[in-house]
Amino acid sequence: MVVRIRTVAFEGIAIKPVEVQVQIASGLPAFTLVGLADKAVTEAKERVRSAITALGLAMPAKRITVNLAPADLPKEGSHYDLPIVLGLMAAMGAIDPVEVQGPIVMGELALDGALAPVPGVLPAGLFAAEHDTMLICPAENGAEALWASPDLQIIAAPSLRAVIDHLSGQNSCPLPDLKAGLDKGEENGPLGLLDLKDVKGQETAKRALEVAAAGSHNMLMVGPPGAGKSMLAARLPSILPPLTPREALDLAMVRSLAGAEDGAVMRAARPFRNPHHSASMAALIGGGQRARPGEVSLAHCGVLFLDELPEFARPVLDALRQPLESAQAVIARANRHVTYPADVQLVAAMNPCRCGYMGDPARACSRVPRCGEDYQAKISGPLLDRIDIRIDVPPVRPRDLALPEAKEGSAEVRARVIAARDAQTERYKDLPIRSNAQADNQVLNERGGIAPDAMELALQAADKFALSARGFVRVLRVGRTIADLDASEAVHKIHMGEALSLRRAV
């Protein structure tokens, strides 16, 4: 008899059904696992053997064959442990095969039979809900699975013994708590305590930050050390609108596959990722042995902040060009082709030169302006062309720090940002666009409401500053966002003038 257990494999956020087929036959004692699998899967044999022994059972002295079908589909990860052991126990007659052949099963076994959490349970839960079947998973993943559907049947068990007891009706596993899978969005510091009121001076930079948030525009800040660039960027999440249900679910699937650090995959706030400038291409874009999502995908629907931008390796920065344009990170390997969502708002900061004080006669080095030209040349023109807003952040004077707290903080700015985003949602409601930053030239011409005098100003600026076609469209996008912040149906000359002022020549 062949016992068949259902589980899944992952290709990016796509789900592929996998069937674990277990057969016990006469012959010399052996435990064979077949099918294209990585080391973590092949090592499941020892974890399964130890977990069965921990239950007080003995492995049959026969030939055991486990086939992971389809054989040519790559299988990675330790979540195949639980379906393998349940299939083996059903083939041994220790449990009823009918009870385990319907559900989707995933979980990693410890040597004592305990179940450890595994990545990818939320996508697997969505797959189970779509096919109207049960999901069996570790207890620590139960809340995550329940976010897939409140009606999903779940067995979230702490151990293999608990799964068997539940299936046999001896002792039921408690239902998971939905709140346990919710991350309050504080993973990169106490974002709830960061407010624009804390920033003294820098009114132009704060206005640029508001425009960037309102239209989801990419932004670059250039200024000397201590000007407040990182401080401004850290406060961007406090003025962004909350995630929509669809965005929250898309982000949660990426976090689930990556393995959320605290076990909570659902977010109440937009992500803010701040990788160090030593990050590799695999860390930033995604990849590695298992083609895991990188920082650009973990920041999906949120902010990717790159501090000290020229210090990143140039190939790593240039690899960002495709995700910024297509909102997807495509990872191509010899045996894998994986696509992760990467709809991010890039915010970057840099010094004007290596020493940081170009433009300050008292502190700049003797190599001015050559040092600044060499330093800024580390960033390619095509990448700069994809950044909508580029501003100078001047140094803060000591007297500015003695100024009283600003009357307007993140709450007031966020209200304007949300109103502007609502206007964009209404404008693009029948298009696959969620913000002005995604609108192309045709959409802006048809729905942007750009007044003739504003368009003429943009065309004159394009000729004078030699803007590329992409740069010209991005100026129009920023102008449309500024008009939305003013609750204006049309983009007037004053809006376009401010948009042009926010595009610093680097």
C-alpha positions as CSV (number, residue, x, y, z in Angstrom):
1,M,0.0,0.0,0.0
2,V,1.1,3.5,-0.8
3,V,0.1,6.3,1.6
4,R,-0.2,9.8,0.0
5,I,0.2,13.0,2.1
6,R,-0.3,16.4,0.6
7,T,2.1,19.3,1.2
8,V,3.5,22.2,-0.9
9,A,6.7,23.6,-2.4
10,F,7.4,27.3,-3.0
11,E,8.6,29.2,-6.1
12,G,8.8,32.8,-4.8
13,I,5.3,33.4,-3.5
14,A,3.8,30.9,-5.9
15,I,2.6,27.6,-4.4
16,K,3.2,24.2,-6.0
17,P,1.4,21.1,-4.7
18,V,3.6,18.3,-3.7
19,E,2.6,14.7,-2.8
20,V,4.6,12.7,-0.3
21,Q,4.2,9.0,-1.2
22,V,5.3,6.4,1.4
23,Q,5.6,2.7,0.8
24,I,6.8,-0.1,3.0
25,A,7.8,-3.2,1.1
26,S,9.6,-6.5,1.8
27,G,13.4,-6.5,1.4
28,L,16.5,-5.4,3.2
29,P,15.9,-2.7,5.8
30,A,16.5,0.7,4.2
31,F,15.0,4.2,4.3
32,T,15.2,5.8,0.9
33,L,14.0,9.3,-0.1
34,V,13.7,10.1,-3.8
35,G,12.8,13.3,-5.7
36,L,14.8,16.5,-6.3
37,A,15.5,17.7,-2.8
38,D,18.0,19.8,-0.9
39,K,20.1,18.7,2.1
40,A,17.4,19.8,4.7
41,V,14.9,17.5,3.0
42,T,17.3,14.5,2.8
43,E,18.3,14.9,6.5
44,A,14.6,14.5,7.3
45,K,15.2,10.7,7.5
46,E,17.2,11.0,10.7
47,R,14.7,13.5,12.3
48,V,11.8,11.2,11.4
49,R,13.6,8.1,12.8
50,S,14.4,9.8,16.1
51,A,10.8,11.3,16.4
52,I,9.2,7.8,15.9
53,T,11.6,6.3,18.5
54,A,10.6,9.1,20.9
55,L,7.0,8.0,20.6
56,G,8.0,4.5,21.8
57,L,7.6,2.9,18.3
58,A,10.2,1.0,16.3
59,M,10.9,1.5,12.6
60,P,9.9,-1.6,10.5
61,A,12.7,-3.8,9.5
62,K,11.7,-3.5,5.8
63,R,12.4,-1.3,2.8
64,I,10.9,2.2,3.2
65,T,10.6,4.4,0.2
66,V,9.5,8.0,0.3
67,N,8.8,9.7,-3.0
68,L,8.4,13.5,-3.3
69,A,6.2,14.0,-6.4
70,P,6.6,15.6,-8.9
71,A,10.1,14.3,-8.8
72,D,11.5,17.1,-11.0
73,L,10.2,20.0,-8.9
74,P,12.9,21.3,-6.5
75,K,12.0,20.8,-2.8
76,E,13.7,22.9,-0.1
77,G,13.3,23.3,3.6
78,S,12.5,21.3,6.6
79,H,8.7,21.5,6.4
80,Y,8.6,18.1,4.7
81,D,9.4,16.4,8.0
82,L,5.8,16.2,9.3
83,P,4.2,14.8,6.1
84,I,6.9,12.2,5.8
85,V,6.5,11.0,9.4
86,L,2.7,11.0,9.2
87,G,2.8,9.0,5.9
88,L,5.3,6.5,7.4
89,M,3.1,6.0,10.5
90,A,0.0,5.6,8.4
91,A,1.9,3.0,6.3
92,M,2.9,1.2,9.5
93,G,-0.7,1.1,10.7
94,A,0.0,3.4,13.7
95,I,-2.6,5.9,12.5
96,D,-5.6,5.8,10.2
97,P,-4.4,6.7,6.6
98,V,-7.8,8.3,5.8
99,E,-7.2,11.0,8.5
100,V,-4.0,12.2,7.0
101,Q,-4.5,11.9,3.2
102,G,-6.7,15.0,2.9
103,P,-5.0,17.9,4.7
104,I,-2.1,20.1,3.7
105,V,0.7,19.1,6.1
106,M,3.9,21.0,6.9
107,G,6.2,21.2,10.0
108,E,9.8,20.5,11.1
109,L,10.5,17.8,13.6
110,A,12.8,18.0,16.6
111,L,14.6,14.8,17.7
112,D,12.1,14.4,20.6
113,G,9.0,14.8,18.3
114,A,8.3,18.5,19.0
115,L,7.3,20.6,16.1
116,A,9.4,23.7,15.2
117,P,8.0,26.6,13.2
118,V,8.6,26.7,9.4
119,P,8.5,29.5,6.9
120,G,5.7,29.8,4.3
121,V,2.7,28.8,6.4
122,L,0.6,31.8,5.3
123,P,0.9,31.0,1.6
124,A,0.2,27.4,2.4
125,G,-2.9,28.4,4.4
126,L,-4.1,30.5,1.4
127,F,-3.6,27.4,-0.8
128,A,-5.5,25.2,1.7
129,A,-8.4,27.7,1.9
130,E,-8.6,28.0,-1.8
131,H,-8.9,24.2,-2.1
132,D,-11.2,23.9,0.9
133,T,-9.0,21.5,2.9
134,M,-7.5,21.4,6.3
135,L,-4.0,22.6,7.3
136,I,-1.8,20.8,9.8
137,C,1.2,22.9,11.0
138,P,3.3,23.7,14.1
139,A,1.6,25.5,17.0
140,E,3.8,28.6,16.6
141,N,2.6,29.0,13.0
142,G,-1.1,28.6,13.9
143,A,-1.9,32.3,14.1
144,E,-0.1,33.0,10.9
145,A,-2.1,30.3,9.1
146,L,-5.4,31.7,10.5
147,W,-4.8,35.0,8.7
148,A,-5.3,33.2,5.4
149,S,-9.0,32.7,6.2
150,P,-11.0,32.8,9.5
151,D,-12.9,29.7,8.2
152,L,-9.7,27.7,7.6
153,Q,-9.6,24.4,9.4
154,I,-6.3,24.2,11.3
155,I,-4.6,21.7,13.5
156,A,-1.8,23.7,15.1
157,A,0.1,21.3,17.3
158,P,3.2,21.6,19.5
159,S,4.4,18.1,18.8
160,L,3.9,15.0,16.7
161,R,2.1,13.3,19.7
162,A,-0.4,16.2,19.8
163,V,-1.1,15.7,16.1
164,I,-1.8,12.0,16.6
165,D,-4.0,12.6,19.6
166,H,-6.0,15.2,17.7
167,L,-6.5,12.9,14.7
168,S,-7.5,10.0,16.9
169,G,-10.0,12.2,18.9
170,Q,-8.2,11.7,22.2
171,N,-7.2,15.3,22.8
172,S,-7.9,18.3,20.5
173,C,-5.4,21.0,19.8
174,P,-6.6,24.5,20.9
175,L,-7.4,27.0,18.2
176,P,-4.6,29.6,17.6
177,D,-5.0,33.2,18.7
178,L,-5.2,35.5,15.7
179,K,-3.5,38.4,17.5
180,A,-0.4,36.3,18.1
181,G,0.4,36.6,14.4
182,L,0.2,40.4,14.4
183,D,3.3,42.5,14.4
184,K,2.7,46.1,15.6
185,G,5.3,47.4,13.3
186,E,8.0,48.3,15.8
187,E,10.8,46.0,14.5
188,N,13.2,48.8,13.5
189,G,13.0,50.9,16.6
190,P,10.2,52.7,18.4
191,L,8.7,54.2,15.3
192,G,5.6,55.2,17.2
193,L,7.8,57.6,19.2
194,L,9.5,59.3,16.2
195,D,7.8,62.5,15.2
196,L,8.6,65.3,12.7
197,K,8.3,67.7,15.6
198,D,11.7,66.4,16.8
199,V,13.4,67.8,13.7
200,K,14.5,71.4,14.2
201,G,14.8,73.5,11.1
202,Q,15.0,71.7,7.7
203,E,11.7,73.0,6.6
204,T,12.5,72.4,2.9
205,A,13.5,68.8,3.6
206,K,10.4,68.2,5.7
207,R,8.2,69.5,2.8
208,A,10.1,67.2,0.4
209,L,9.5,64.3,2.8
210,E,5.8,65.1,2.8
211,V,5.6,65.1,-1.0
212,A,7.5,61.9,-1.2
213,A,5.1,60.2,1.2
214,A,2.0,61.6,-0.5
215,G,3.0,60.2,-3.9
216,S,5.2,57.2,-2.9
217,H,8.1,58.9,-4.7
218,N,11.8,57.8,-4.5
219,M,13.9,60.4,-2.7
220,L,17.6,61.2,-2.3
221,M,19.0,63.6,0.4
222,V,22.4,65.0,0.0
223,G,24.1,66.9,2.9
224,P,27.0,67.0,5.3
225,P,27.3,64.7,8.3
226,G,24.9,65.7,11.1
227,A,22.5,67.5,8.9
228,G,19.6,65.2,9.9
229,K,19.2,63.0,6.8
230,S,18.8,59.8,8.8
231,M,16.7,61.5,11.3
232,L,14.3,62.7,8.6
233,A,14.2,59.2,6.9
234,A,13.4,57.5,10.2
235,R,10.3,59.7,10.6
236,L,8.9,58.9,7.1
237,P,6.9,55.8,8.4
238,S,5.1,58.1,10.9
239,I,3.5,60.1,8.0
240,L,2.7,57.2,5.6
241,P,-0.9,55.9,5.3
242,P,-1.7,52.4,6.9
243,L,-1.4,49.3,4.8
244,T,-4.5,48.3,2.9
245,P,-5.7,44.7,3.5
246,R,-4.4,43.6,0.1
247,E,-1.0,45.2,0.8
248,A,-0.8,43.7,4.3
249,L,-1.5,40.2,2.9
250,D,1.1,40.5,0.1
251,L,3.7,41.7,2.6
252,A,2.8,39.0,5.0
253,M,3.4,36.3,2.4
254,V,6.9,37.6,1.7
255,R,7.6,37.8,5.5
256,S,6.3,34.3,5.9
257,L,8.5,32.8,3.2
258,A,11.5,34.7,4.6
259,G,10.7,33.6,8.2
260,A,9.6,36.5,10.4
261,E,12.2,37.2,13.1
262,D,9.6,37.2,15.9
263,G,7.1,34.8,14.4
264,A,4.6,37.5,13.6
265,V,4.0,38.1,9.9
266,M,1.1,40.4,9.8
267,R,1.9,44.1,10.1
268,A,-0.1,47.1,11.3
269,A,2.4,49.6,9.8
270,R,4.4,49.9,6.6
271,P,7.9,48.3,6.8
272,F,11.0,50.4,7.1
273,R,14.1,48.4,6.1
274,N,17.6,50.0,6.7
275,P,20.3,47.6,5.5
276,H,24.0,48.4,6.1
277,H,26.1,49.6,3.2
278,S,28.1,46.3,3.3
279,A,25.0,44.3,2.2
280,S,25.6,41.9,-0.6
281,M,23.4,41.6,-3.7
282,A,21.7,38.5,-2.4
283,A,20.9,40.3,0.8
284,L,19.5,43.4,-0.9
285,I,17.8,41.9,-4.0
286,G,17.3,38.3,-2.9
287,G,18.9,35.0,-3.7
288,G,21.3,32.7,-1.9
289,Q,21.1,28.9,-1.9
290,R,17.3,28.9,-1.4
291,A,16.5,32.1,-3.4
292,R,15.1,33.9,-0.3
293,P,13.6,37.4,-0.6
294,G,16.0,40.3,0.0
295,E,15.6,43.6,1.7
296,V,13.9,45.1,-1.4
297,S,11.1,42.5,-1.1
298,L,10.9,42.7,2.7
299,A,10.3,46.4,2.3
300,H,7.3,45.7,-0.1
301,C,4.7,48.4,0.3
302,G,7.0,50.3,2.6
303,V,10.3,52.1,2.7
304,L,13.8,50.9,1.8
305,F,16.3,53.3,3.3
306,L,19.9,53.2,2.0
307,D,22.1,55.4,4.2
308,E,25.6,56.3,2.8
309,L,24.4,55.5,-0.7
310,P,27.8,55.7,-2.5
311,E,29.3,53.3,0.0
312,F,27.2,50.4,-1.3
313,A,28.9,48.3,-4.0
314,R,28.0,49.7,-7.4
315,P,26.8,46.4,-8.8
316,V,24.5,46.1,-5.8
317,L,23.0,49.5,-6.4
318,D,22.6,48.9,-10.2
319,A,20.8,45.7,-9.4
320,L,18.1,47.9,-7.8
321,R,17.2,49.5,-11.2
322,Q,15.0,46.7,-12.4
323,P,13.0,46.3,-9.1
324,L,12.4,50.0,-8.9
325,E,11.0,50.1,-12.4
326,S,8.9,46.9,-12.4
327,A,8.1,46.6,-8.6
328,Q,9.4,43.0,-8.8
329,A,12.6,41.3,-7.8
330,V,13.3,38.5,-10.3
331,I,16.0,36.0,-9.1
332,A,17.3,33.8,-11.9
333,R,19.6,30.9,-11.1
334,A,20.7,27.8,-13.0
335,N,17.9,25.7,-11.5
336,R,15.5,28.4,-10.1
337,H,13.6,31.3,-11.5
338,V,11.8,33.1,-8.7
339,T,9.8,36.4,-8.6
340,Y,9.1,38.3,-5.4
341,P,7.0,41.5,-5.1
342,A,9.2,44.6,-4.5
343,D,6.9,47.7,-4.7
344,V,9.1,49.9,-2.5
345,Q,9.7,53.6,-1.9
346,L,13.4,54.1,-2.0
347,V,14.8,56.8,0.3
348,A,18.6,57.3,0.2
349,A,21.0,59.6,1.9
350,M,24.6,60.6,1.1
351,N,27.3,63.1,1.8
352,P,28.3,65.5,-1.0
353,C,31.9,64.0,-0.9
354,R,34.0,61.5,1.0
355,C,35.0,63.9,3.7
356,G,31.4,65.2,3.8
357,Y,32.1,68.9,3.9
358,M,32.3,70.0,0.2
359,G,30.9,73.5,0.0
360,D,32.2,74.5,3.4
361,P,35.3,76.6,2.9
362,A,36.4,76.1,6.5
363,R,36.2,72.3,6.6
364,A,36.4,70.9,3.0
365,C,39.5,69.0,2.0
366,S,42.1,70.2,-0.5
367,R,40.7,68.0,-3.3
368,V,37.5,70.0,-3.8
369,P,35.7,69.8,-6.2
370,R,37.3,66.6,-7.6
371,C,36.6,64.6,-4.4
372,G,32.9,65.3,-4.7
373,E,32.8,64.5,-8.4
374,D,34.5,61.2,-7.8
375,Y,32.3,60.3,-4.8
376,Q,29.0,61.1,-6.5
377,A,30.1,59.3,-9.7
378,K,29.8,56.0,-7.7
379,I,26.1,56.3,-8.3
380,S,25.1,55.5,-11.9
381,G,23.1,57.9,-14.0
382,P,20.3,55.3,-14.7
383,L,19.8,54.8,-11.0
384,L,19.7,58.5,-10.3
385,D,17.2,58.9,-13.1
386,R,14.8,56.6,-11.2
387,I,14.8,58.9,-8.1
388,D,12.0,61.5,-8.3
389,I,13.0,63.8,-5.6
390,R,16.6,64.9,-5.0
391,I,17.3,67.6,-2.5
392,D,20.2,69.3,-0.6
393,V,20.0,69.1,3.2
394,P,22.0,72.0,4.6
395,P,23.8,71.7,8.0
396,V,21.8,72.6,11.0
397,R,23.0,75.7,12.9
398,P,23.4,75.3,16.7
399,R,20.9,78.2,17.1
400,D,18.3,76.1,15.3
401,L,18.5,73.5,18.1
402,A,17.3,76.1,20.6
403,L,14.2,76.8,18.6
404,P,10.8,75.8,20.3
405,E,9.1,72.6,19.1
406,A,7.4,72.9,15.8
407,K,3.6,73.3,16.0
408,E,3.0,70.8,13.2
409,G,4.1,67.2,13.6
410,S,3.6,63.8,12.0
411,A,-0.1,63.6,12.8
412,E,-0.9,66.8,10.8
413,V,1.3,65.9,7.9
414,R,0.0,62.3,7.8
415,A,-3.6,63.6,7.5
416,R,-2.6,65.6,4.4
417,V,-0.7,62.6,3.0
418,I,-3.7,60.3,3.5
419,A,-6.0,62.8,1.8
420,A,-3.7,63.0,-1.2
421,R,-3.4,59.2,-1.4
422,D,-7.2,59.0,-1.3
423,A,-7.4,61.3,-4.3
424,Q,-5.0,59.1,-6.2
425,T,-6.9,56.0,-5.3
426,E,-10.1,57.6,-6.8
427,R,-8.2,58.8,-9.9
428,Y,-6.7,55.4,-10.7
429,K,-9.5,53.2,-9.3
430,D,-9.9,51.3,-12.6
431,L,-6.1,50.9,-13.2
432,P,-3.5,48.7,-11.5
433,I,-1.9,51.8,-10.0
434,R,-2.0,52.9,-6.3
435,S,0.0,56.1,-6.4
436,N,1.3,58.9,-8.7
437,A,4.7,57.3,-8.6
438,Q,3.4,54.5,-10.8
439,A,1.6,56.6,-13.4
440,D,3.2,56.6,-16.8
441,N,3.2,59.4,-19.4
442,Q,-0.1,58.3,-21.0
443,V,-2.0,58.2,-17.7
444,L,-0.6,61.6,-16.7
445,N,-1.7,63.1,-20.0
446,E,-5.1,61.6,-19.8
447,R,-5.9,61.9,-16.0
448,G,-3.2,64.2,-14.6
449,G,-5.0,67.4,-15.2
450,I,-1.8,69.2,-16.1
451,A,-2.5,72.8,-17.1
452,P,-0.9,74.1,-20.4
453,D,1.3,76.7,-18.6
454,A,2.5,74.0,-16.2
455,M,3.3,71.6,-19.1
456,E,5.2,74.4,-20.9
457,L,7.3,75.1,-17.8
458,A,8.1,71.4,-17.5
459,L,9.1,71.3,-21.2
460,Q,11.3,74.4,-20.9
461,A,13.0,72.9,-17.8
462,A,13.5,69.6,-19.7
463,D,15.3,71.4,-22.5
464,K,17.4,73.6,-20.2
465,F,18.5,70.8,-17.8
466,A,18.7,68.0,-20.4
467,L,16.2,65.8,-18.6
468,S,15.7,62.3,-20.0
469,A,12.2,61.1,-21.0
470,R,12.1,59.2,-17.7
471,G,13.2,62.2,-15.7
472,F,10.6,64.4,-17.4
473,V,7.8,62.0,-16.6
474,R,9.0,61.9,-13.0
475,V,8.8,65.7,-12.7
476,L,5.2,65.5,-13.9
477,R,4.4,62.8,-11.3
478,V,5.8,65.0,-8.5
479,G,3.9,68.0,-9.8
480,R,0.7,65.9,-9.7
481,T,1.4,64.9,-6.1
482,I,2.0,68.5,-5.0
483,A,-1.4,69.4,-6.6
484,D,-3.0,66.6,-4.7
485,L,-1.6,67.9,-1.4
486,D,-3.2,71.3,-2.3
487,A,-6.5,69.4,-3.1
488,S,-6.3,70.8,-6.6
489,E,-7.9,69.1,-9.6
490,A,-5.4,70.6,-12.0
491,V,-1.6,70.8,-11.9
492,H,-0.8,74.5,-12.1
493,K,2.5,76.3,-12.8
494,I,3.2,76.8,-9.1
495,H,2.9,73.1,-8.5
496,M,5.2,72.3,-11.4
497,G,7.7,74.9,-10.3
498,E,8.0,73.3,-6.8
499,A,8.4,69.9,-8.5
500,L,11.3,71.1,-10.5
501,S,12.9,72.6,-7.4
502,L,12.8,69.2,-5.8
503,R,15.0,67.7,-8.5
504,R,18.6,68.5,-7.6
505,A,21.2,67.9,-10.2
506,V,23.7,65.4,-8.8
